[in-house]
Amino acid sequence: MLNDDTIQIPLREPVFSLALLAMEPANRLSATATISVDPDKEHVSNVVQKSSIMINALEERERKRFFTNLEYCNLSEVETIYCKRAQSILNVSATRNSAAFFAPFWACQTVARDICQVIESVVVDLYQGNVVTTGGDSADQEAFGIPLTNAYLTVKAYPDEDAPNRYNLYTEGMSRFGLPELTLPNCSTNLLNDGAYFLRTVAQFLWAKLERIHPEQPFLELTKEFVIPTEFCEYGNPNFHAIKGPSIRLSLEVICDEHETILVVKEPSNYDDFYDWFLSVNEEILELRLNIQHLQNSENRLAVTADIAA
């Protein structure tokens, strides 16, 4: 039940999908894609078998719409040119049919990676607005089965029209999981990197909440003011879990209009000024990161000493 001390963050149906642009005709691409999700094939992973994967070739009208949306993505000039060379486009999507919220997300990633290994192609995530790296170490992409925001969340800065040298930070990548995008308003130029880091921390905390949410629940309920354990600052770094750092207190405001819903990050009630709070949070996080860096350096020196002794 909603009361004065809680907020309800509206949840939409998550959209787990990727666009695969191939330098091959659609018929060959579709055949390869079908093999990659065949549950009778030994190579098909467990996460794919447990998800309802759908693979569809885009028709001409859909292709035009796709390339229109592609113009708003964070692609380099080289990536854009390469994408426009594509002979065919597949939409790889999955639906949630188990308790594990992120299972279909990982299924899409797995299928896209498998196809890219046999056909020259590039994978685009329209919801994050970038090209997906289908290789790399999974430790840099997930922790405890939850996607890491440093890999799957984009933060953009837009000039504040009412305040010179100020920017509003917005995320891209929350909506694919059914959450509103986050914003940190009126951020000075010297705090943009810190602001992006903090938004990823808040997003990581919210993504972890989704893993335990019921598929039919229409909202995520939080207290208006809450604390985020500092392990969510870098959720994939074990040292952030091992060291007990100061919890980050903040509040969120849900703003809805006819076009969109956004989550505004704000200071808690024990602060009268946003910047006093934000600078205080940054100082605590910086001190924690320095302590962890010192710990890692010490561990590395011990490892080198042990190797020499051996």
SULMOSUL-V435263 format. One record per residue. N is the residue number from 1. RES is the residue in one small letter. SS is DSSP state (A for helix, B for strand, O for the rest). NEAR is the number of other C-alpha atoms within 12 Angstrom. D_LAST is the distance of its C-alpha to the last C-alpha in Angstrom with 2 decimals. Layout:
# SULMOSUL-V435263
{{N RES SS NEAR D_LAST} {N RES SS NEAR D_LAST}}
This chain:
# SULMOSUL-V435263
{{1 m O 12 62.05} {2 l O 14 61.93} {3 n O 11 62.69} {4 d O 11 62.63} {5 d O 17 58.98} {6 t B 20 57.64} {7 i B 23 57.49} {8 q B 27 57.58} {9 i B 32 55.64} {10 p B 28 57.51} {11 l O 30 55.56} {12 r O 23 56.65} {13 e O 22 55.76} {14 p O 29 52.29} {15 v O 29 52.24} {16 f B 36 49.29} {17 s B 38 49.89} {18 l B 42 48.54} {19 a B 44 50.44} {20 l B 46 49.16} {21 l B 42 50.72} {22 a B 36 50.58} {23 m O 25 51.68} {24 e O 25 53.20} {25 p O 21 56.60} {26 a A 27 56.91} {27 n A 19 57.63} {28 r A 22 54.37} {29 l A 35 52.39} {30 s A 28 54.08} {31 a A 21 53.42} {32 t A 26 49.69} {33 a A 36 49.63} {34 t A 26 51.47} {35 i A 21 48.94} {36 s A 35 46.06} {37 v O 37 47.61} {38 d O 24 49.07} {39 p O 19 47.94} {40 d O 14 48.40} {41 k O 14 45.73} {42 e O 13 42.36} {43 h O 17 40.46} {44 v O 25 42.29} {45 s O 24 39.98} {46 n A 20 40.81} {47 v A 29 41.48} {48 v A 37 44.08} {49 q A 27 45.76} {50 k O 27 46.30} {51 s O 33 47.93} {52 s B 27 51.33} {53 i B 36 50.56} {54 m B 29 53.46} {55 i B 34 53.44} {56 n B 26 56.53} {57 a B 31 57.47} {58 l O 27 59.15} {59 e O 16 62.77} {60 e A 14 64.26} {61 r A 12 65.36} {62 e A 18 62.01} {63 r A 25 60.26} {64 k A 16 62.44} {65 r A 16 61.64} {66 f A 30 57.92} {67 f A 25 57.99} {68 t A 15 60.05} {69 n A 22 57.39} {70 l A 30 54.69} {71 e O 21 56.22} {72 y O 19 55.10} {73 c O 27 51.44} {74 n O 25 48.63} {75 l O 25 48.32} {76 s O 16 47.72} {77 e A 13 50.43} {78 v A 12 48.37} {79 e A 23 47.73} {80 t A 26 51.44} {81 i A 16 52.57} {82 y A 21 50.24} {83 c A 32 51.52} {84 k A 25 55.10} {85 r O 20 54.49} {86 a O 28 53.94} {87 q O 26 56.36} {88 s B 33 55.84} {89 i B 41 54.52} {90 l B 43 53.38} {91 n B 35 53.20} {92 v B 42 50.42} {93 s B 35 51.10} {94 a B 36 50.33} {95 t B 31 51.96} {96 r O 32 50.61} {97 n O 22 51.45} {98 s O 21 48.96} {99 a O 18 47.78} {100 a O 26 44.70} {101 f O 35 46.04} {102 f O 40 43.55} {103 a A 36 43.47} {104 p A 38 46.10} {105 f A 38 44.35} {106 w A 38 41.17} {107 a A 38 43.43} {108 c A 44 45.01} {109 q A 41 41.69} {110 t A 37 40.53} {111 v A 44 43.78} {112 a A 47 43.82} {113 r A 33 40.29} {114 d A 31 41.22} {115 i A 36 44.39} {116 c A 29 42.73} {117 q O 19 40.45} {118 v O 21 43.54} {119 i O 27 46.12} {120 e O 26 45.98} {121 s B 35 46.59} {122 v B 39 45.77} {123 v B 43 45.67} {124 v B 38 47.52} {125 d B 40 47.50} {126 l O 35 50.89} {127 y O 32 50.22} {128 q O 37 47.30} {129 g O 32 48.89} {130 n B 31 46.09} {131 v B 31 44.50} {132 v B 34 41.91} {133 t O 24 38.51} {134 t O 27 38.19} {135 g O 19 34.56} {136 g O 12 31.47} {137 d O 12 29.08} {138 s A 20 31.07} {139 a A 20 28.88} {140 d A 23 30.67} {141 q O 27 34.01} {142 e B 28 34.14} {143 a B 27 32.89} {144 f O 20 34.21} {145 g O 26 36.58} {146 i B 35 38.19} {147 p B 38 38.37} {148 l O 34 36.74} {149 t A 36 39.29} {150 n A 33 37.24} {151 a A 31 37.48} {152 y A 35 40.93} {153 l O 37 43.02} {154 t B 33 44.69} {155 v B 36 46.09} {156 k B 30 48.98} {157 a B 27 50.81} {158 y B 24 54.60} {159 p B 20 56.75} {160 d O 19 58.82} {161 e O 12 62.42} {162 d O 12 63.60} {163 a O 15 60.99} {164 p O 14 59.94} {165 n O 18 56.22} {166 r B 21 55.47} {167 y B 28 53.95} {168 n B 31 53.93} {169 l B 36 50.66} {170 y B 37 50.98} {171 t B 41 48.55} {172 e B 36 48.88} {173 g O 38 47.40} {174 m O 42 48.58} {175 s A 33 51.80} {176 r A 32 50.21} {177 f A 40 49.07} {178 g O 31 52.59} {179 l O 34 51.89} {180 p O 36 53.77} {181 e B 42 51.95} {182 l B 40 50.73} {183 t B 36 52.02} {184 l B 43 51.21} {185 p B 36 54.39} {186 n B 30 55.29} {187 c B 33 51.82} {188 s B 27 51.64} {189 t A 22 49.89} {190 n A 14 47.14} {191 l A 26 46.21} {192 l A 28 46.20} {193 n A 20 42.44} {194 d A 27 42.16} {195 g A 35 45.09} {196 a A 36 43.55} {197 y A 30 40.29} {198 f A 42 42.44} {199 l A 45 44.58} {200 r A 41 41.57} {201 t A 38 40.49} {202 v A 44 43.99} {203 a A 45 44.10} {204 q A 39 40.79} {205 f A 30 42.24} {206 l A 38 45.42} {207 w A 37 43.68} {208 a A 30 41.80} {209 k A 25 45.25} {210 l A 34 46.55} {211 e O 26 44.16} {212 r O 19 46.14} {213 i O 23 49.61} {214 h O 19 52.38} {215 p O 24 53.43} {216 e O 20 57.03} {217 q O 17 56.44} {218 p O 18 58.27} {219 f B 26 56.42} {220 l B 31 53.31} {221 e B 25 54.38} {222 l B 27 52.66} {223 t B 23 53.84} {224 k O 28 55.19} {225 e B 24 52.56} {226 f B 25 49.12} {227 v B 25 45.54} {228 i B 31 42.54} {229 p O 28 39.14} {230 t A 37 36.78} {231 e A 31 34.42} {232 f A 41 36.95} {233 c O 39 36.25} {234 e O 37 33.23} {235 y O 35 33.46} {236 g O 29 30.65} {237 n O 25 28.09} {238 p A 21 26.53} {239 n A 26 26.17} {240 f A 27 29.97} {241 h A 19 30.34} {242 a A 20 27.94} {243 i O 23 29.58} {244 k O 18 33.19} {245 g O 26 35.09} {246 p O 24 38.83} {247 s O 23 41.01} {248 i B 31 43.16} {249 r B 29 46.88} {250 l B 32 49.22} {251 s B 30 52.30} {252 l B 35 53.36} {253 e B 30 56.87} {254 v B 29 58.09} {255 i B 21 60.55} {256 c B 16 62.60} {257 d O 8 65.28} {258 e O 7 66.98} {259 h O 8 64.31} {260 e O 16 60.94} {261 t B 24 59.08} {262 i B 30 56.36} {263 l B 34 54.18} {264 v B 29 54.37} {265 v B 38 51.56} {266 k B 35 53.21} {267 e O 29 52.62} {268 p O 25 53.07} {269 s O 17 56.21} {270 n O 14 54.77} {271 y O 19 54.58} {272 d O 12 57.74} {273 d O 14 56.12} {274 f A 23 53.86} {275 y A 22 52.02} {276 d A 16 51.39} {277 w A 23 49.73} {278 f A 33 47.78} {279 l A 22 46.47} {280 s A 22 45.47} {281 v A 34 43.57} {282 n A 29 41.81} {283 e A 20 40.76} {284 e A 23 39.26} {285 i A 32 37.38} {286 l A 21 36.13} {287 e A 17 34.85} {288 l A 29 33.08} {289 r A 25 31.46} {290 l A 18 30.31} {291 n A 20 28.79} {292 i A 27 26.95} {293 q A 18 25.76} {294 h A 15 24.48} {295 l A 19 22.65} {296 q A 20 21.09} {297 n A 15 20.05} {298 s A 14 18.46} {299 e A 15 16.51} {300 n A 14 15.39} {301 r A 14 14.27} {302 l A 14 12.25} {303 a A 14 10.61} {304 v A 13 9.93} {305 t A 12 8.64} {306 a A 11 6.16} {307 d A 10 5.14} {308 i A 9 5.42} {309 a A 8 3.79} {310 a O 7 0.00}}
